[in-house]
């Protein structure tokens, strides 16, 4: 069974119904990602490796979500930094959702520089920002890399909200899949763990109660919450 079919079954079985899904390492080329389907979701943004096998990031939205794809390919570097992003309409503002992958063997200084350049570009759009993905640094440890990243993120009012391990093996327990957002913009927010068995990383689900995503035909019921799923 293909991974996309397994993901559909898991979401149905666990009653998970996100507005957006962020995927890391989809392993698809550009001509393949355009044909990728997932039940009632469609590709909203993606980045594919062309010269190097595997890898890649993408964001999928429900069919009825209004969005605008963003071209961030100029900021991407093979084996260092990959990002794709889409801008979705909310009831009060626009929200930029970005999906990131940092190579564990890549140059850390160059990653930080590219991350800062990307944030500067996104911040000038005056939209709220949510960044998620596989950062390949153990956020549960106080390392120089983590401290440097926090300094960059905090300069744009972005705070990391995942507080549980996302990759558990027989030998280690680490928090390497993070979600950054502006807690002043999203005052009611919760991040939860979703063990799915599709990867050696667990998925993270972020629920935003204060921001209703605009849909073309179907609007969320009163009191409903919006979910973003970050998985590898």
ABEGO torsion letter per residue (X at the ends): XBAAAAAAAAAAAAGBBBABBBBBGAGBBAAAAAABBBEABBBABBBBBAABBEEEBBBBBBAABBBBBBBAAAABBBGABBBBBBBBBBAABBBBBBBBBBBAABBAAAAAAAAAAAAAAAAAAGBBBBBBEBAGBBAABBBAAAAAAAAAAAAAGBBBABABBABBBAABBBBABBBBBBAAABABBBBBBBBAGABABBBBBBBBAABBBBBAABBBBBGBBBBBBBBX
